[in-house]
Amino acid sequence: MDLGLTDLKVLVTAASRGLGAATARRFSQEGARVAICSRSLAHSQQTADAIQAVTGRAVLALEGDVSDPASAENAVEQAAQGLGGLDILVTNAGGPPSGPFDALDLAAWEDAARLNLFSAVSLIRAALPHLRQSPRATILTVTSYAVKQPIPNLMLSNSIRLAVIGLTKSLANELGPQGIRVNSILPGWTRTERVEDIMRARAKASGTDMEAEIAAQVASIPLQRMAGPEEFANVAVFLCSPAASYVHGAMIPVDGGIIMASL
């Protein structure tokens, strides 16, 4: 199936590893022109080189801390300049620290809001002038299945990411009449560095090891396994593509069936 992504201009943030890197690689495989950013230019360039080695297409590597509004805006402007415009924005960011409510001070809440909510706001605000010039403009926010089913010990993520869903749905209403599609993808447990860090924290608290904690988590997933990053990327890229041209304002889980709610 041709997704219609050839030569479309894409920025994926927080893309030096994990879900972002897998998504950028998949866009490049589909023929898109891709820019990626992360806090480290060296890490971005390393990932860009690895993607080019697989796809044969150059990837623009940028430095950008999405939790800093000025840095996030600068990354968007550099991407638009380097690619010659912007058609697709994927607002990815790392996750905030784990922990229960009593272990989190106000500074932790403020940092989490900057990382996961204000980053999306800053990136979208900077991207909109460019997206409004595209006939195939799309925004994809990356959240978590926690927006539908809170995850134990992830108080910050459970709370702040739900605000991103409110932003996404509101933007879908406002930007749809302008021809700009806005969706969100809700990943479940995916074997990334971030998830391994969470499992190590659980293991430390319970006196087990990371693999034992992964096995315990997998037992709660109907498909009885964690996803690979490429499985997330396949859905993310489809949602952003012209092939999904009537999917708008949707919250799409890629969770192996772990969300228990029927709606």
N, C-alpha and C positions, 0 to 999 in steps of 0.2 A: 504494500500500500504506500503510495506516494503521499507524504504528509504535507507537501507544499512548502517546505522550509528552505529550499535552495536560495542562498544569498540573502535570506532575512537576517537582520542585525540584532544580536542577542547579547544582553548583559546578565551574567549570573554572579551574584555576590557570595562571599564566603565560600569560594569555590576551589581552594587549594587542595581540599581533601573531602572525603565523605560524600554526602548527598550532592553537594554543589559540584564537586569535581565530576561525579558520575553523570550529572545532568548536562554539564558543559560538554563532556565527551560525546554524549548521545546527540546533542544538537549538532556538533561538528560532523558526526557520522551521517547526519541527515542533510548535510550540505549548507548549514547555516554559517554565517560569519559571527564568530563568538569572541566576546571579551569576558575575562574573569578578573575578580579582585579578591584580595585577602589582606590581612594586616601586614604581611611580609611580601615585598616585591619578589624576593628570591624564591619564596615558596610558590607564589603565583607563576613565576616564570618556569619553575621546575615542572609544575602541573601542565602549563601550556605546552612545553616541549614534549611532555609525555603524550598529550592528546594529539599533537601534530604527528608524532611518530606512528600513531595508530591510524589516523584518518588522512594524513597527507595534507591537511589544511592548517594554515597558520592560525594561532589563537593569540589575541591581544592580552598580555599580562599587565595588570595594574595593581597598585597598592591602594588600599582603602579600608579604613576602620569604620564599619557601618554604624557603630555606636556613637561616633562623632559626626554630627550633622554636616560640618564643613567638609570633612573627609569623604563622607558618603556622596555629597553633592559633587565634589571634585571628581570622584570616580565615574559618576554618570556622565559628566561633561567630557572627560577624557575618552570614555567609551564611545560616545556619540561622535566626537571629533575623529577618533581613530577608525571607526567603522563607517563613517559617512552618514550617520543617522542612527535611529533606534526604532526597532519594531516590537521587541519583546524584552520585558524586564522580569527577572526572577528574584524576588526579595528574600534571599536566604540569609540566615545568621546562626551562629552557634547558640547553644542552649545555656541558660543560667545555671548556677550551682544548685545541687540537690540539697534537701534538708526540710525538716518540718517547720511549722510556723514559728515556734518559740526559738528556733535557732537562727532566725533571719532578722537582722536589724534593718532599720529604715534605709541605710545606704545600700544594702543588698537589693531591696525593692526598687530603689531608684536606678541602680545599675542594670537590673533586669528590664526595666521599662525602656531604658535607653537602647539596650541591645536588641530587644525583640519587638517593641512597639514603635518607638521613635525612629528606629532605623528604617522601618518600612515607610513611615510618613516622610522622612527626609528623602529617601530614594525615589519615591513616587512623585513627590513635589518637583524634584529636579528633572525627572524623566518626562513628565507630562508634556512640556512644550515640544519635545521631540516625538513622542508617541502620537500627538495630535496631527502630526504631518504624515503619519503612516496609514495606509489603507488596511493594514492587518495588525493593528496595535493590540497587544495583550499584556496584562500584568498577572503574574502568578505569585501569591504569597505562600510561603512554606510555614506551616504551623505544626500541629501534632494531633494524634488521635486523642490526646488529653483534653482537647476542647469539647469532646463529647463524653469522655469518661476519664475523670481525674486519675492520675497515676500516683500511688503512694510515695511519699517523700520527695515529690517534685512540686512543692507548693508554688514556687515562683513561675515555673513553666505552665502549670495548670491555670494560673490566674492571668498572667500577662498575655499568653497566646490567645486566650479567649477574646481579649480586646482587639487583636489583629483580625479575628473573624468579624467582629463588628465593623471594623474599618473596611474589610473586603466587601461585605454585603452592602454597606453604604456607598462605597465607590462604584459597585456594580450598578446601583440605581442611578447615580449621578453621571457616570461615564458611558453607560450603555447607549444613550441617545446620541453620543458623539462617535459611536462605532468602536469604542475601546472595550474589549472584553476583560473581565476581572474574575479570577477564580482563586481558590485555595486548595492545596493538597495537604492531606493529613497523614503523615507517615506513622506507621506503627513501629514495632521493634525491628530495627535494621542494623546489621552487623557493621557498625562504623566505629571510629575511634571514640566518639562521644558516648556511644552506648557501652563500649568496653570500659570507659571511665566510670560510668554509673554502676556497672556490675562489680567493678573493683571496690567501689565505695560500699556497696551492699555486702560484699564478701568481708571487708574489714569490720563492718558493724556486726556481722553475724558469725565471724570466725570460720568462714568457709573459704572457697576460692572462686575466681571469676567464672570458670567453666561450670561449677556447681550452680552458681547463681543464674547463668544463662540457661542451663537445663531447667531450673525451676521456673523461669519466666516462659520458656518455650512450652511448658506444660499447659499454660493458660491460653495459648494461641491455637485456634481450631486447625490451622494448617500444620501445627506441630513443628514449626521452624521459624527462625528469623528470616527477614528478607535480605537479599543482596542489594547493594546500592543501585545496581543497574535496573532492578525491578521497579524501584521508585522512579528512576530517571525515565524509564519508558513511558510511564503514565504522565509525568510532568511535561515531557516534550510533546506528547500527544495533545494535552490540554492547551498548550501554547500554540499549537499548529493550526493552520487553516482547515485541516481535516476535522477539527472540533469547533467549527465556526458558530454553532448554535448552543454551545455550552457556555453559560454565563451566570455568574453569581453562585457557582456550585462549590460545595465543600466535599472533595473527593477523598475518601480514606483509602490508603494503601497499607492495610493493617493485618492481613491474613485472617480477618474475621474476628479480631479481638474485641471490637466494640459490641457490647451486648444489646444496646438499644435497637429496636426494630426500625426506627426512623432516624 
